[in-house]
Amino acid sequence: MIKVGFPRGLLFYDYYPFWKEFLKGIGVEIVLSPKTNKDILNAGIASCVDEACLPVKIYHGHVEYLKDKTDYILIPRYYSLYSREYNCPKHLGITNMIESSIENLPPLITPKVEIKDINHLRIVAKEVGRKFIINNSKLNKAIENGLKAQNEYKKMNYHVTSNTINKKLLILGHGYNIHDEFINMGLLKKLKEQNIDIILPEEVTYDEIQRQAKTLDKRMFWTNGKIIVGAAFSLIEKRIIDGIIYISAFGCGLDSVLLYIVEQRAIEDNIPMLTMTFDEQTGEAGANTRLEAFIDMLNWRCNYENKLSSLR
């Protein structure tokens, strides 16, 4: 059976359900790289340019892991997810970075994906699938199963109306920073151990995000940026959250803008905010200390103070 490698990085956490069902449906074996670990990070650092952000370096490490274990590596280039919106330039150029940085690669499959048009996604998937099968009926069924899996995955996230008495924290950032436990040093697990309810940006509907984004002075043309800002504005407005933790990668150009926008809104509405910036040099002890101090502040605020400015 043909083996197709799939790197566990960047927008893997957003769109893997589609590719998993699709590839399974056309009869190829999916080879996933493991969860990010020190070896993958080191491999990525060795092969990637120094100026790249941590998630891009890690993605290089995942490709390094797969290159000798597969017949092909699938690296979708997510160009545009919604009309007149785009992804980070490093996402758009990731295949060029990989090809120029890593030697002895197997053939790369690098479809340009514009999910804003579902028919375009079908066309792209057919082009990928025809490298392996020619049965149109089987190919179309695999595509529809992939779309169904993706839609079910999205529906699983909408549950922001929880009425628990636990503190609720909005965890902001790009999906790969939030869901990669190695990048954020197990932040979500640590918060759950403190009986803190976690709310993520993808739990806010895109219609609500669009509504909030329209309050900005200028149109936000980065999709991830719109989701981050729109989700923050929505949950702050509804007074659902007790605080915000923004997970950022050092050197991220988008975050340098998004952080300022969210922080100003948090200050206006008196919502405590902590920014945690990670790179390959970040020590877990220091990150734990900052997190513990923030939680202690929230507890103190709940018990003794109802007016406290945002923290960064």
C-alpha positions as CSV (number, residue, x, y, z in Angstrom):
1,M,0.0,0.0,0.0
2,I,1.2,3.5,-0.8
3,K,2.3,5.5,2.2
4,V,1.5,9.2,2.4
5,G,3.1,11.2,5.1
6,F,1.2,14.0,6.9
7,P,3.2,16.4,9.1
8,R,1.6,17.1,12.5
9,G,2.0,20.8,12.5
10,L,0.6,24.2,11.5
11,L,-3.0,23.8,10.2
12,F,-2.9,20.1,10.8
13,Y,-5.0,20.8,14.0
14,D,-7.7,22.5,11.9
15,Y,-8.1,20.4,8.8
16,Y,-6.7,16.9,9.4
17,P,-10.2,15.3,9.9
18,F,-10.9,16.0,6.2
19,W,-7.6,14.7,4.9
20,K,-7.8,11.6,7.2
21,E,-11.1,10.5,5.9
22,F,-10.3,11.4,2.3
23,L,-7.0,9.5,2.2
24,K,-8.5,6.5,4.0
25,G,-11.3,6.5,1.4
26,I,-8.9,6.3,-1.6
27,G,-7.0,3.5,-0.1
28,V,-3.6,4.9,0.9
29,E,-1.9,4.5,4.2
30,I,-1.5,7.6,6.2
31,V,1.8,8.0,8.1
32,L,1.5,10.7,10.8
33,S,4.5,12.2,12.4
34,P,4.4,11.8,16.2
35,K,3.4,14.6,18.6
36,T,6.0,17.3,18.7
37,N,9.0,16.3,20.9
38,K,12.6,17.5,21.5
39,D,14.0,15.4,18.7
40,I,11.5,16.9,16.2
41,L,12.3,20.4,17.4
42,N,16.0,19.8,17.1
43,A,15.6,18.5,13.6
44,G,13.6,21.5,12.6
45,I,16.1,23.9,14.1
46,A,18.9,22.2,12.2
47,S,17.1,22.4,8.8
48,C,15.1,25.6,9.0
49,V,16.3,29.2,8.6
50,D,17.0,31.0,11.9
51,E,14.5,33.8,11.2
52,A,11.5,31.5,11.1
53,C,9.0,31.3,14.0
54,L,8.9,28.3,16.3
55,P,5.9,26.6,14.6
56,V,7.5,26.8,11.2
57,K,10.8,25.3,12.6
58,I,8.7,22.5,14.2
59,Y,7.0,21.8,10.9
60,H,10.4,21.3,9.3
61,G,11.1,18.8,12.0
62,H,7.9,16.8,11.3
63,V,8.9,16.7,7.6
64,E,12.4,15.5,8.5
65,Y,10.8,12.7,10.6
66,L,8.6,11.6,7.6
67,K,11.0,11.9,4.7
68,D,12.5,8.4,5.0
69,K,9.3,6.6,6.0
70,T,6.9,7.5,3.2
71,D,6.4,7.4,-0.6
72,Y,5.0,10.9,-0.6
73,I,4.5,13.7,1.8
74,L,1.2,15.7,1.6
75,I,1.6,19.4,2.5
76,P,-1.5,21.4,1.7
77,R,-0.9,25.1,1.1
78,Y,-3.9,26.8,2.7
79,Y,-4.0,30.0,0.7
80,S,-7.4,31.4,1.5
81,L,-10.1,30.2,3.9
82,Y,-12.7,32.9,3.4
83,S,-13.4,35.4,0.7
84,R,-10.8,38.3,0.6
85,E,-8.9,36.8,3.5
86,Y,-5.5,35.1,3.5
87,N,-3.2,33.1,5.7
88,C,0.2,34.0,7.1
89,P,2.8,34.4,4.2
90,K,4.9,31.6,5.8
91,H,2.0,29.2,5.4
92,L,1.7,30.1,1.8
93,G,5.4,29.6,1.2
94,I,6.0,26.6,3.5
95,T,6.5,24.2,0.6
96,N,9.2,26.4,-0.9
97,M,10.9,26.6,2.5
98,I,10.8,22.9,2.9
99,E,12.1,22.2,-0.6
100,S,15.0,24.6,-0.2
101,S,15.9,23.5,3.3
102,I,15.6,19.7,3.5
103,E,17.5,17.3,1.3
104,N,16.5,13.8,0.0
105,L,12.8,14.4,0.2
106,P,10.3,12.0,-1.4
107,P,7.8,13.6,-3.9
108,L,5.8,16.3,-2.2
109,I,2.1,16.7,-2.9
110,T,1.4,20.4,-2.4
111,P,-2.1,21.4,-3.4
112,K,-3.1,25.0,-3.2
113,V,-6.3,25.0,-1.1
114,E,-8.9,27.7,-1.0
115,I,-11.5,26.5,1.4
116,K,-13.6,29.6,0.9
117,D,-15.0,27.7,-2.1
118,I,-16.2,24.2,-1.2
119,N,-16.2,23.2,-4.9
120,H,-12.6,24.3,-5.2
121,L,-11.7,22.0,-2.3
122,R,-13.4,19.1,-4.2
123,I,-11.4,19.9,-7.3
124,V,-8.2,20.0,-5.3
125,A,-9.0,16.8,-3.6
126,K,-9.7,15.1,-6.9
127,E,-6.4,16.2,-8.3
128,V,-4.7,14.7,-5.2
129,G,-6.8,11.5,-5.4
130,R,-6.1,10.8,-9.1
131,K,-2.5,10.3,-8.3
132,F,-3.6,7.1,-6.6
133,I,-6.9,5.9,-8.1
134,I,-9.0,6.5,-11.2
135,N,-12.3,5.3,-9.9
136,N,-14.4,8.4,-9.9
137,S,-17.2,6.9,-7.8
138,K,-14.8,5.9,-5.0
139,L,-13.0,9.3,-5.3
140,N,-16.2,11.3,-4.9
141,K,-17.3,9.2,-2.0
142,A,-14.0,9.7,-0.2
143,I,-14.3,13.5,-0.7
144,E,-17.8,13.7,0.7
145,N,-16.8,11.5,3.7
146,G,-13.9,13.9,4.3
147,L,-16.2,16.9,4.2
148,K,-18.6,15.3,6.5
149,A,-15.9,14.5,9.0
150,Q,-14.6,18.1,8.8
151,N,-18.1,19.5,9.5
152,E,-18.6,17.1,12.4
153,Y,-15.3,18.2,13.9
154,K,-16.4,21.9,13.7
155,K,-19.7,21.2,15.4
156,M,-17.9,19.5,18.3
157,N,-16.4,22.9,19.3
158,Y,-19.5,25.0,19.9
159,H,-20.2,24.8,23.6
160,V,-19.4,28.2,25.1
161,T,-22.6,28.4,27.0
162,S,-21.3,26.3,29.9
163,N,-22.8,27.5,33.3
164,T,-20.2,26.0,35.6
165,I,-19.0,28.0,38.6
166,N,-15.4,27.4,37.8
167,K,-13.3,30.3,36.5
168,K,-13.3,30.5,32.7
169,L,-10.3,31.5,30.7
170,L,-10.2,32.2,27.0
171,I,-7.0,30.7,25.5
172,L,-6.1,32.8,22.4
173,G,-3.5,32.2,19.7
174,H,-3.1,30.3,16.5
175,G,-4.4,26.8,16.6
176,Y,-1.0,25.1,16.3
177,N,0.2,27.1,19.4
178,I,-2.8,26.2,21.4
179,H,-3.0,22.5,20.5
180,D,0.6,21.5,20.3
181,E,1.4,20.5,23.9
182,F,5.2,20.7,23.3
183,I,5.0,24.3,22.1
184,N,2.9,25.5,25.0
185,M,4.4,23.1,27.6
186,G,1.1,21.5,28.4
187,L,-0.7,24.7,29.3
188,L,-4.2,23.4,28.7
189,K,-3.6,20.3,30.9
190,K,-2.2,22.5,33.7
191,L,-5.2,24.7,33.6
192,K,-7.6,21.8,33.7
193,E,-5.7,20.4,36.7
194,Q,-6.6,23.8,38.4
195,N,-10.3,23.2,37.7
196,I,-10.3,26.1,35.3
197,D,-12.8,26.0,32.3
198,I,-11.1,26.6,29.0
199,I,-12.7,28.3,26.1
200,L,-11.0,28.3,22.7
201,P,-11.5,30.7,19.7
202,E,-13.0,28.0,17.5
203,E,-15.9,27.7,20.0
204,V,-17.3,31.0,18.7
205,T,-19.3,30.9,15.5
206,Y,-17.8,32.5,12.4
207,D,-20.9,34.7,12.0
208,E,-20.3,36.1,15.5
209,I,-16.6,36.6,14.7
210,Q,-17.5,38.5,11.5
211,R,-19.9,40.8,13.5
212,Q,-17.2,41.6,16.0
213,A,-14.5,42.1,13.3
214,K,-16.6,44.8,11.7
215,T,-16.1,47.0,14.8
216,L,-12.4,47.4,13.9
217,D,-11.3,50.6,12.1
218,K,-9.9,48.6,9.2
219,R,-10.8,45.2,7.7
220,M,-8.8,42.3,9.0
221,F,-7.6,40.3,6.0
222,W,-5.8,37.5,8.0
223,T,-8.3,34.8,8.7
224,N,-6.6,33.6,11.9
225,G,-6.3,37.2,13.0
226,K,-10.0,37.8,12.5
227,I,-10.8,34.6,14.5
228,I,-8.6,35.6,17.4
229,V,-9.8,39.2,17.6
230,G,-13.4,38.4,16.9
231,A,-13.6,35.6,19.5
232,A,-11.9,37.8,22.1
233,F,-14.3,40.7,21.5
234,S,-17.3,38.5,21.6
235,L,-16.5,36.7,24.8
236,I,-15.4,40.0,26.5
237,E,-18.7,41.7,25.4
238,K,-20.8,38.8,26.8
239,R,-18.9,38.8,30.1
240,I,-18.4,35.0,29.8
241,I,-14.7,34.9,30.7
242,D,-12.7,35.8,33.8
243,G,-9.5,36.3,32.0
244,I,-7.4,35.7,28.8
245,I,-4.2,33.9,28.1
246,Y,-2.6,34.6,24.8
247,I,-0.1,32.0,23.6
248,S,2.3,33.5,21.1
249,A,5.4,32.3,19.2
250,F,8.4,34.6,19.3
251,G,8.9,36.3,16.0
252,C,5.3,36.0,14.8
253,G,4.5,39.2,12.9
254,L,0.8,38.7,13.0
255,D,0.8,38.3,16.8
256,S,2.6,41.6,17.2
257,V,-0.5,43.3,15.8
258,L,-3.2,41.0,17.3
259,L,-1.8,41.2,20.8
260,Y,-2.1,45.0,20.9
261,I,-5.7,44.9,19.6
262,V,-6.9,42.3,22.1
263,E,-4.9,43.9,25.0
264,Q,-6.5,47.3,24.5
265,R,-10.0,45.8,24.5
266,A,-9.2,43.8,27.6
267,I,-8.0,46.9,29.4
268,E,-11.2,48.8,28.4
269,D,-13.4,46.0,29.8
270,N,-11.2,45.3,32.9
271,I,-10.4,41.7,31.8
272,P,-7.0,40.3,33.1
273,M,-4.8,39.2,30.3
274,L,-1.5,37.2,30.3
275,T,0.7,36.8,27.3
276,M,2.9,33.8,27.2
277,T,5.5,33.9,24.4
278,F,7.4,30.7,23.5
279,D,10.5,29.9,21.4
280,E,13.0,27.1,21.4
281,Q,14.8,28.7,24.4
282,T,11.8,29.0,26.7
283,G,12.2,27.3,30.1
284,E,9.2,25.4,31.6
285,A,10.0,26.6,35.1
286,G,9.7,30.2,34.2
287,A,6.5,29.6,32.2
288,N,5.0,27.7,35.2
289,T,5.8,30.6,37.5
290,R,4.1,33.1,35.3
291,L,1.0,30.9,34.9
292,E,0.8,30.2,38.7
293,A,1.1,34.0,39.4
294,F,-1.7,34.7,37.0
295,I,-4.0,32.1,38.5
296,D,-3.2,33.4,42.0
297,M,-4.1,36.9,40.8
298,L,-7.4,35.7,39.5
299,N,-8.2,34.0,42.8
300,W,-7.3,37.2,44.7
301,R,-9.3,39.3,42.4
302,C,-12.3,37.1,42.8
303,N,-12.1,37.3,46.6
304,Y,-10.9,40.8,47.3
305,E,-11.0,43.1,44.3
306,N,-13.4,43.8,41.5
307,K,-11.3,46.4,39.6
308,L,-8.0,45.4,38.4
309,S,-6.3,46.4,35.2
310,S,-5.1,43.9,32.6
311,L,-1.8,42.3,32.9
312,R,0.7,41.4,30.2
